[in-house]
């Protein structure tokens, strides 16, 4: 009878492989935001800031857009005034197209930029979104008449 040869593989065990892959994925996902910030071209940041500033200023000056913003409907608020910020958005999209290829600006605007726009606007418009109690100097209709001395 021939002895059975046991051939050992240099591959790690499946459990070890899973834990190794899990560790690599965890490291990549926690490092990804930091890497994205470092790799982000400095030329695009002012264009994105200009577009966001335009949206914040225009929403703050438009009663209908501000009403949508107060209810947390940022997409609708930006939709009310979006055409007013078209030059800033177009400049941002052109810069993305020049950097990453045709169509990249539109994908960025409809994707990542729009997803984060609500949070940015909420921070910038916080003072306008808070409800305030107003005092009025006029007496209420059911108030007693004032006792003014008659001449």
C-alpha positions as CSV (number, residue, x, y, z in Angstrom):
1,X,0.0,0.0,0.0
2,X,1.3,3.4,-0.9
3,X,1.4,6.0,1.7
4,X,-1.0,8.9,1.2
5,X,1.0,12.1,0.6
6,X,-0.4,15.1,2.2
7,X,0.3,18.2,0.2
8,X,0.3,21.4,2.1
9,X,-0.8,24.6,0.4
10,X,0.9,27.9,1.0
11,X,-2.6,29.6,1.0
12,X,-3.9,30.8,4.3
13,X,-6.9,29.3,5.8
14,X,-10.3,30.8,4.8
15,X,-10.9,32.3,8.3
16,X,-7.6,34.0,8.2
17,X,-8.2,35.2,4.7
18,X,-11.6,36.7,5.7
19,X,-10.2,38.5,8.6
20,X,-7.3,39.8,6.5
21,X,-9.7,41.1,3.9
22,X,-11.9,42.6,6.5
23,X,-9.0,44.5,8.0
24,X,-7.9,45.8,4.6
25,X,-11.4,47.0,3.8
26,X,-11.8,48.7,7.2
27,X,-8.5,50.5,6.8
28,X,-9.4,51.6,3.3
29,X,-12.8,52.9,4.3
30,X,-11.5,54.9,7.3
31,X,-8.7,56.3,5.2
32,X,-10.8,57.2,2.2
33,X,-12.2,60.5,3.4
34,X,-8.7,61.7,4.4
35,X,-7.3,60.6,1.1
36,X,-10.1,62.3,-0.8
37,X,-9.4,65.6,1.0
38,X,-5.7,65.4,0.2
39,X,-6.2,64.5,-3.5
40,X,-8.9,67.1,-4.1
41,X,-7.6,69.7,-6.4
42,X,-7.3,73.2,-4.9
43,X,-8.6,74.8,-8.1
44,X,-12.0,73.3,-7.6
45,X,-12.6,74.3,-4.0
46,X,-13.2,78.1,-4.7
47,X,-15.6,77.2,-7.5
48,X,-17.6,74.9,-5.3
49,X,-17.6,77.5,-2.5
50,X,-18.8,80.2,-4.9
51,X,-21.7,78.0,-6.1
52,X,-22.7,77.1,-2.5
53,X,-22.4,80.8,-1.4
54,X,-24.7,81.7,-4.3
55,X,-27.3,79.1,-3.3
56,X,-27.2,80.2,0.4
57,X,-27.5,83.9,-0.4
58,X,-30.2,83.4,-3.0
59,X,-32.3,81.1,-0.8
60,X,-31.9,83.5,2.1
61,X,-33.3,86.3,0.0
62,X,-36.3,84.4,-1.5
63,X,-39.3,83.8,0.7
64,X,-40.6,80.7,-1.2
65,X,-37.1,79.1,-1.2
66,X,-36.7,79.9,2.5
67,X,-40.0,78.3,3.3
68,X,-38.8,75.0,1.7
69,X,-35.5,75.3,3.6
70,X,-37.3,75.7,6.9
71,X,-39.0,72.3,6.3
72,X,-35.7,70.7,5.3
73,X,-36.6,70.4,1.6
74,X,-33.2,71.6,0.3
75,X,-33.6,70.2,-3.2
76,X,-36.9,72.1,-3.6
77,X,-35.4,75.3,-2.1
78,X,-32.5,75.2,-4.6
79,X,-34.9,74.4,-7.4
80,X,-36.8,77.6,-6.8
81,X,-33.8,79.8,-7.3
82,X,-31.4,77.4,-9.1
83,X,-31.4,79.4,-12.4
84,X,-29.9,82.4,-10.5
85,X,-26.8,80.4,-9.6
86,X,-26.3,79.0,-13.1
87,X,-23.1,80.9,-13.9
88,X,-21.4,79.6,-10.7
89,X,-22.6,76.0,-11.2
90,X,-21.6,76.1,-14.9
91,X,-18.1,77.3,-13.9
92,X,-17.8,74.4,-11.4
93,X,-19.0,71.9,-13.9
94,X,-16.6,73.1,-16.6
95,X,-13.7,72.8,-14.2
96,X,-14.6,69.2,-13.3
97,X,-15.0,68.4,-17.0
98,X,-11.5,69.9,-17.7
99,X,-10.0,67.9,-14.9
100,X,-11.8,64.6,-15.1
101,X,-13.2,64.4,-18.6
102,X,-16.4,65.3,-20.5
103,X,-19.5,64.8,-18.4
104,X,-17.7,64.6,-15.0
105,X,-19.0,68.0,-14.0
106,X,-22.6,67.1,-14.5
107,X,-22.1,63.8,-12.6
108,X,-20.4,65.6,-9.8
109,X,-23.1,68.3,-9.6
110,X,-26.0,65.7,-9.6
111,X,-24.2,63.4,-7.3
112,X,-21.7,64.3,-4.6
113,X,-22.3,68.1,-4.7
114,X,-26.1,67.8,-4.4
115,X,-25.8,65.3,-1.6
116,X,-23.7,67.6,0.5
117,X,-25.4,70.9,-0.5
118,X,-28.2,70.5,2.0
119,X,-25.8,70.2,5.0
120,X,-23.8,73.1,3.8
121,X,-26.9,75.3,3.3
122,X,-28.3,74.3,6.7
123,X,-25.1,75.4,8.4
124,X,-24.9,78.7,6.5
125,X,-28.6,79.6,6.8
126,X,-29.0,78.5,10.4
127,X,-29.7,82.0,11.7
128,X,-32.4,82.5,9.1
129,X,-34.0,79.1,9.8
130,X,-34.5,79.6,13.5
131,X,-38.0,80.8,14.4
132,X,-38.0,84.0,16.4
133,X,-40.7,85.5,18.6
134,X,-41.4,89.0,17.7
135,X,-42.8,91.6,20.0
136,X,-45.2,94.2,18.7
137,X,-45.7,97.7,20.1
138,X,-49.4,97.7,19.1
139,X,-51.9,96.8,21.8
140,X,-54.1,93.7,21.2
141,X,-57.6,94.3,20.0
142,X,-59.1,92.9,23.3
143,X,-56.8,95.1,25.5
144,X,-58.2,97.8,27.8
145,X,-58.1,101.3,26.4
146,X,-55.3,103.3,27.7
147,X,-56.1,105.9,30.4
148,X,-54.7,109.1,28.7
149,X,-55.3,112.4,30.4
150,X,-57.6,114.6,28.4
151,X,-56.7,118.2,28.0
